[in-house]
Amino acid sequence: MNKFTLKNIAVVSLIIGFIFGILAAIPFVGIFSLCSVMLLVAPLTIIYLIMDGKLDLTTPKDSIIHGAAAGFCANLTFSGTFSVIIAVMAAFGYIQNLFLSAVIVNSPIWLLFINIIFVGFLVAATNSFSGFLTYYLIDFVRDMYERKSGNGRI
């Protein structure tokens, strides 16, 4: 694993986290956006970078590390974007979720950072597992393609 690969993973996952953070402010879309950040950031990032030719998964360990890095980076922008949007909406008197808005607006900034880091580790763990599953799914598809494009032997 090199710095170029990690930089590509960070950039793509930061963009995905930002998009999901904006979508999370929509009242009924927010829970689906949160679940998407928890589970789908690593597969989306890994598949995009493989299709772009910037990533090649050789071992399951690589997929676990890449998934964890993608999940943690996506959580940082997701939480930051969502917190800013909720704070701005609360300043104008619109409160979407009373408990969540109160936690974001009234808690000290250090506590908010601690919560974002803690949730980041949880998102990294779930995305490392989904990255692991993505590795085996890609490996399965490659094997099926090789069997189909081969000379007919199984």
Short mmCIF file of the C-alpha atoms (twelve columns), coordinates in Angstrom:
data_MODEL
# 
_entry.id   MODEL 
# 
loop_
_atom_site.group_PDB 
_atom_site.id 
_atom_site.type_symbol 
_atom_site.label_atom_id 
_atom_site.label_alt_id 
_atom_site.label_comp_id 
_atom_site.label_asym_id 
_atom_site.label_seq_id 
_atom_site.Cartn_x 
_atom_site.Cartn_y 
_atom_site.Cartn_z 
_atom_site.pdbx_PDB_model_num 
ATOM 1   C CA . MET A 1   0.000   0.000   0.000   1 
ATOM 2   C CA . ASN A 2   1.407   3.363   -0.961  1 
ATOM 3   C CA . LYS A 3   0.578   6.993   -0.271  1 
ATOM 4   C CA . PHE A 4   -0.882  7.529   -3.744  1 
ATOM 5   C CA . THR A 5   -3.468  4.790   -3.222  1 
ATOM 6   C CA . LEU A 6   -4.411  6.075   0.224   1 
ATOM 7   C CA . LYS A 7   -4.703  9.606   -1.145  1 
ATOM 8   C CA . ASN A 8   -7.076  8.408   -3.884  1 
ATOM 9   C CA . ILE A 9   -9.148  6.477   -1.355  1 
ATOM 10  C CA . ALA A 10  -9.307  9.502   0.951   1 
ATOM 11  C CA . VAL A 11  -10.360 11.906  -1.805  1 
ATOM 12  C CA . VAL A 12  -13.105 9.649   -3.186  1 
ATOM 13  C CA . SER A 13  -14.456 8.746   0.244   1 
ATOM 14  C CA . LEU A 14  -14.396 12.395  1.390   1 
ATOM 15  C CA . ILE A 15  -16.512 13.331  -1.625  1 
ATOM 16  C CA . ILE A 16  -18.939 10.470  -0.952  1 
ATOM 17  C CA . GLY A 17  -19.167 11.429  2.737   1 
ATOM 18  C CA . PHE A 18  -19.871 15.052  1.815   1 
ATOM 19  C CA . ILE A 19  -22.684 14.038  -0.537  1 
ATOM 20  C CA . PHE A 20  -24.251 11.739  2.054   1 
ATOM 21  C CA . GLY A 21  -23.851 14.454  4.719   1 
ATOM 22  C CA . ILE A 22  -25.882 16.881  2.617   1 
ATOM 23  C CA . LEU A 23  -28.511 14.218  1.963   1 
ATOM 24  C CA . ALA A 24  -28.705 13.401  5.687   1 
ATOM 25  C CA . ALA A 25  -30.252 16.795  6.417   1 
ATOM 26  C CA . ILE A 26  -33.366 15.825  4.439   1 
ATOM 27  C CA . PRO A 27  -35.826 14.527  7.073   1 
ATOM 28  C CA . PHE A 28  -36.769 11.084  5.758   1 
ATOM 29  C CA . VAL A 29  -33.633 10.478  3.705   1 
ATOM 30  C CA . GLY A 30  -31.252 10.950  6.650   1 
ATOM 31  C CA . ILE A 31  -31.466 7.423   8.041   1 
ATOM 32  C CA . PHE A 32  -30.798 5.891   4.632   1 
ATOM 33  C CA . SER A 33  -27.870 8.237   4.180   1 
ATOM 34  C CA . LEU A 34  -26.429 7.200   7.537   1 
ATOM 35  C CA . CYS A 35  -26.835 3.504   6.702   1 
ATOM 36  C CA . SER A 36  -25.157 4.114   3.359   1 
ATOM 37  C CA . VAL A 37  -22.174 5.722   5.060   1 
ATOM 38  C CA . MET A 38  -22.023 2.831   7.517   1 
ATOM 39  C CA . LEU A 39  -22.016 0.110   4.847   1 
ATOM 40  C CA . LEU A 40  -21.590 1.323   1.275   1 
ATOM 41  C CA . VAL A 41  -18.678 3.763   1.234   1 
ATOM 42  C CA . ALA A 42  -15.975 1.098   1.019   1 
ATOM 43  C CA . PRO A 43  -17.582 -0.890  -1.823  1 
ATOM 44  C CA . LEU A 44  -18.330 2.292   -3.779  1 
ATOM 45  C CA . THR A 45  -14.786 3.583   -3.320  1 
ATOM 46  C CA . ILE A 46  -13.094 0.266   -4.070  1 
ATOM 47  C CA . ILE A 47  -15.184 -0.462  -7.160  1 
ATOM 48  C CA . TYR A 48  -14.726 3.071   -8.498  1 
ATOM 49  C CA . LEU A 49  -10.948 3.010   -8.055  1 
ATOM 50  C CA . ILE A 50  -10.652 -0.473  -9.579  1 
ATOM 51  C CA . MET A 51  -12.697 0.592   -12.592 1 
ATOM 52  C CA . ASP A 52  -10.549 3.739   -12.895 1 
ATOM 53  C CA . GLY A 53  -7.380  1.613   -12.788 1 
ATOM 54  C CA . LYS A 54  -5.949  3.237   -9.667  1 
ATOM 55  C CA . LEU A 55  -6.389  0.299   -7.312  1 
ATOM 56  C CA . ASP A 56  -5.683  -3.392  -7.468  1 
ATOM 57  C CA . LEU A 57  -6.749  -5.611  -4.593  1 
ATOM 58  C CA . THR A 58  -4.339  -8.493  -4.209  1 
ATOM 59  C CA . THR A 59  -5.186  -9.782  -0.734  1 
ATOM 60  C CA . PRO A 60  -8.151  -9.633  1.643   1 
ATOM 61  C CA . LYS A 61  -5.932  -7.657  4.024   1 
ATOM 62  C CA . ASP A 62  -5.704  -4.844  1.451   1 
ATOM 63  C CA . SER A 63  -9.483  -4.704  1.121   1 
ATOM 64  C CA . ILE A 64  -9.926  -4.532  4.892   1 
ATOM 65  C CA . ILE A 65  -7.410  -1.693  5.258   1 
ATOM 66  C CA . HIS A 66  -8.790  0.217   2.266   1 
ATOM 67  C CA . GLY A 67  -12.351 -0.213  3.535   1 
ATOM 68  C CA . ALA A 68  -11.467 1.041   7.005   1 
ATOM 69  C CA . ALA A 69  -9.644  4.079   5.608   1 
ATOM 70  C CA . ALA A 70  -12.542 4.898   3.285   1 
ATOM 71  C CA . GLY A 71  -15.096 4.558   6.073   1 
ATOM 72  C CA . PHE A 72  -13.185 6.738   8.523   1 
ATOM 73  C CA . CYS A 73  -12.573 9.512   5.976   1 
ATOM 74  C CA . ALA A 74  -16.175 9.440   4.795   1 
ATOM 75  C CA . ASN A 75  -17.407 9.707   8.371   1 
ATOM 76  C CA . LEU A 76  -15.306 12.821  8.970   1 
ATOM 77  C CA . THR A 77  -16.905 14.736  6.113   1 
ATOM 78  C CA . PHE A 78  -20.338 13.215  6.708   1 
ATOM 79  C CA . SER A 79  -20.355 14.289  10.354  1 
ATOM 80  C CA . GLY A 80  -18.813 17.668  9.684   1 
ATOM 81  C CA . THR A 81  -21.217 18.517  6.876   1 
ATOM 82  C CA . PHE A 82  -24.237 17.248  8.770   1 
ATOM 83  C CA . SER A 83  -23.266 19.095  11.965  1 
ATOM 84  C CA . VAL A 84  -22.805 22.394  10.144  1 
ATOM 85  C CA . ILE A 85  -26.129 22.034  8.317   1 
ATOM 86  C CA . ILE A 86  -27.977 21.169  11.544  1 
ATOM 87  C CA . ALA A 87  -26.366 24.095  13.397  1 
ATOM 88  C CA . VAL A 88  -27.355 26.528  10.638  1 
ATOM 89  C CA . MET A 89  -30.897 25.157  10.525  1 
ATOM 90  C CA . ALA A 90  -31.187 25.394  14.316  1 
ATOM 91  C CA . ALA A 91  -29.996 29.016  14.185  1 
ATOM 92  C CA . PHE A 92  -32.917 29.819  11.887  1 
ATOM 93  C CA . GLY A 93  -35.370 28.007  14.157  1 
ATOM 94  C CA . TYR A 94  -35.867 24.819  12.160  1 
ATOM 95  C CA . ILE A 95  -35.220 21.776  14.333  1 
ATOM 96  C CA . GLN A 96  -35.354 18.474  12.525  1 
ATOM 97  C CA . ASN A 97  -34.569 16.136  15.413  1 
ATOM 98  C CA . LEU A 98  -34.793 17.686  18.862  1 
ATOM 99  C CA . PHE A 99  -32.228 15.437  20.562  1 
ATOM 100 C CA . LEU A 100 -29.698 15.457  17.721  1 
ATOM 101 C CA . SER A 101 -30.012 19.207  17.166  1 
ATOM 102 C CA . ALA A 102 -29.589 19.834  20.887  1 
ATOM 103 C CA . VAL A 103 -26.485 17.645  21.046  1 
ATOM 104 C CA . ILE A 104 -24.885 19.331  18.044  1 
ATOM 105 C CA . VAL A 105 -25.756 22.912  18.960  1 
ATOM 106 C CA . ASN A 106 -25.376 22.836  22.765  1 
ATOM 107 C CA . SER A 107 -22.455 20.474  23.336  1 
ATOM 108 C CA . PRO A 108 -18.900 21.732  23.709  1 
ATOM 109 C CA . ILE A 109 -16.845 21.486  20.543  1 
ATOM 110 C CA . TRP A 110 -14.372 19.028  22.080  1 
ATOM 111 C CA . LEU A 111 -17.200 16.627  22.930  1 
ATOM 112 C CA . LEU A 112 -18.509 16.873  19.387  1 
ATOM 113 C CA . PHE A 113 -15.040 16.006  18.043  1 
ATOM 114 C CA . ILE A 114 -14.764 13.039  20.424  1 
ATOM 115 C CA . ASN A 115 -18.146 11.748  19.230  1 
ATOM 116 C CA . ILE A 116 -17.169 12.160  15.579  1 
ATOM 117 C CA . ILE A 117 -13.911 10.239  16.142  1 
ATOM 118 C CA . PHE A 118 -15.703 7.480   18.079  1 
ATOM 119 C CA . VAL A 119 -18.355 7.070   15.395  1 
ATOM 120 C CA . GLY A 120 -15.537 7.190   12.831  1 
ATOM 121 C CA . PHE A 121 -14.008 4.069   14.347  1 
ATOM 122 C CA . LEU A 122 -17.384 2.331   14.237  1 
ATOM 123 C CA . VAL A 123 -17.887 3.309   10.602  1 
ATOM 124 C CA . ALA A 124 -14.336 2.163   9.817   1 
ATOM 125 C CA . ALA A 125 -15.079 -1.233  11.345  1 
ATOM 126 C CA . THR A 126 -18.296 -1.742  9.381   1 
ATOM 127 C CA . ASN A 127 -16.706 -0.525  6.158   1 
ATOM 128 C CA . SER A 128 -13.710 -2.796  6.633   1 
ATOM 129 C CA . PHE A 129 -16.121 -5.719  6.702   1 
ATOM 130 C CA . SER A 130 -18.000 -4.491  3.630   1 
ATOM 131 C CA . GLY A 131 -14.652 -3.942  1.871   1 
ATOM 132 C CA . PHE A 132 -13.757 -7.525  2.764   1 
ATOM 133 C CA . LEU A 133 -17.019 -8.740  1.219   1 
ATOM 134 C CA . THR A 134 -16.345 -6.577  -1.837  1 
ATOM 135 C CA . TYR A 135 -12.988 -8.294  -2.332  1 
ATOM 136 C CA . TYR A 136 -14.623 -11.713 -2.419  1 
ATOM 137 C CA . LEU A 137 -17.418 -10.494 -4.689  1 
ATOM 138 C CA . ILE A 138 -14.880 -9.053  -7.153  1 
ATOM 139 C CA . ASP A 139 -12.845 -12.249 -6.954  1 
ATOM 140 C CA . PHE A 140 -15.970 -14.312 -7.662  1 
ATOM 141 C CA . VAL A 141 -16.871 -12.163 -10.670 1 
ATOM 142 C CA . ARG A 142 -13.301 -12.421 -12.021 1 
ATOM 143 C CA . ASP A 143 -13.375 -16.204 -11.685 1 
ATOM 144 C CA . MET A 144 -16.722 -16.416 -13.472 1 
ATOM 145 C CA . TYR A 145 -15.434 -14.179 -16.265 1 
ATOM 146 C CA . GLU A 146 -12.270 -16.270 -16.659 1 
ATOM 147 C CA . ARG A 147 -14.297 -19.479 -16.837 1 
ATOM 148 C CA . LYS A 148 -16.646 -17.998 -19.406 1 
ATOM 149 C CA . SER A 149 -13.914 -16.489 -21.574 1 
ATOM 150 C CA . GLY A 150 -11.685 -19.575 -21.318 1 
ATOM 151 C CA . ASN A 151 -11.687 -22.487 -23.692 1 
ATOM 152 C CA . GLY A 152 -14.754 -24.090 -22.132 1 
ATOM 153 C CA . ARG A 153 -13.040 -26.088 -19.381 1 
ATOM 154 C CA . ILE A 154 -14.272 -25.889 -15.823 1 
# 
